[in-house]
Amino acid sequence: GFNQSALLAGQLAKAFSVDCVELLTRIQPTNSQMQLTRIDRWKNVEHCFAQNPKYSFQNFEDKLIILIDDVATSGATIESCWSVLRRHGLRHVVGLVLAHGQ
């Protein structure tokens, strides 16, 4: 229930005086990634994110979008989020990860 990535994003946004919004929402629950194989991690998060209905992607088409993940192991979560944004026309998307696991 605790979203470390959202906490990190909020603190970074505050430090750099930029907006922080949750453009994506999780539409299906997932298992913890920690004990899964690399392939199972990708399957676990495939199609589990969608546009947050609070925001219109059109308002962000010319903005730099920074996806923030607390820990990346396989990159599956950030890739899943990235693909939703790209599919909806957002072209300026990068990822920022606090830590890399094995």
C-alpha positions in Angstrom: 0.0 0.0 0.0 3.0 2.4 0.4 4.2 3.9 -2.9 7.9 4.7 -2.4 8.2 5.9 -6.0 5.5 8.5 -5.4 7.2 9.7 -2.3 10.5 10.0 -4.1 8.9 11.8 -7.1 7.2 14.3 -4.8 10.5 15.1 -3.0 12.4 15.5 -6.3 9.6 17.7 -7.7 9.8 19.9 -4.7 13.6 20.1 -4.8 13.5 21.1 -8.5 10.3 23.2 -8.3 8.5 21.2 -10.9 5.1 19.6 -11.0 4.5 16.0 -9.9 1.5 14.2 -11.2 0.6 10.6 -11.4 -0.2 10.2 -15.1 -0.6 6.5 -14.7 -2.6 4.2 -12.5 -2.4 0.6 -11.8 -5.4 -1.2 -13.2 -4.6 -4.7 -12.0 -2.8 -5.9 -8.9 0.5 -7.6 -9.3 2.7 -9.9 -7.3 5.9 -8.7 -5.8 8.7 -8.6 -8.3 11.5 -9.6 -5.9 11.2 -13.4 -6.1 10.2 -13.7 -9.8 12.4 -14.7 -12.7 13.3 -12.0 -15.3 10.7 -13.3 -17.7 8.0 -13.6 -15.0 8.7 -10.0 -14.0 7.9 -8.8 -17.5 4.7 -10.9 -17.6 3.7 -9.7 -14.1 3.5 -6.0 -15.0 2.5 -6.3 -18.7 -0.8 -4.4 -19.2 -1.2 -3.5 -15.6 -0.9 0.3 -16.0 -3.2 2.8 -17.7 -3.9 6.5 -18.0 -5.0 8.1 -14.8 -8.5 9.5 -15.6 -7.6 12.6 -13.6 -5.3 13.8 -16.4 -5.5 14.2 -20.1 -2.3 13.1 -21.9 -2.9 15.9 -24.4 -1.9 18.4 -21.7 1.5 16.7 -21.5 2.4 16.1 -25.1 5.2 18.8 -25.2 6.4 18.1 -21.6 9.4 16.1 -20.4 7.9 13.2 -18.5 10.2 11.5 -16.0 9.1 8.1 -14.8 10.4 7.3 -11.4 11.0 3.9 -10.0 12.5 3.2 -6.5 14.2 -0.1 -7.5 14.7 -1.6 -10.9 15.8 -5.1 -11.4 14.7 -6.2 -14.9 13.3 -2.8 -15.9 9.9 -4.4 -16.5 7.8 -1.9 -14.5 9.3 1.2 -16.0 9.1 -0.3 -19.5 5.4 -1.1 -18.9 4.7 2.5 -17.9 6.8 3.9 -20.7 4.9 1.9 -23.3 1.5 3.3 -22.1 2.8 6.8 -22.4 4.4 6.3 -25.8 1.3 4.5 -27.1 -0.7 7.7 -26.2 1.7 10.0 -28.1 3.9 11.2 -25.3 7.4 11.4 -26.9 9.6 13.0 -24.3 9.7 10.2 -21.7 12.7 9.2 -19.6 13.2 6.9 -16.6 14.9 7.6 -13.3 15.7 4.8 -10.9 16.9 5.2 -7.4 18.5 1.7 -7.0 19.2 -1.3 -9.2 18.6 -4.8 -7.8 19.7 -8.1 -9.1 
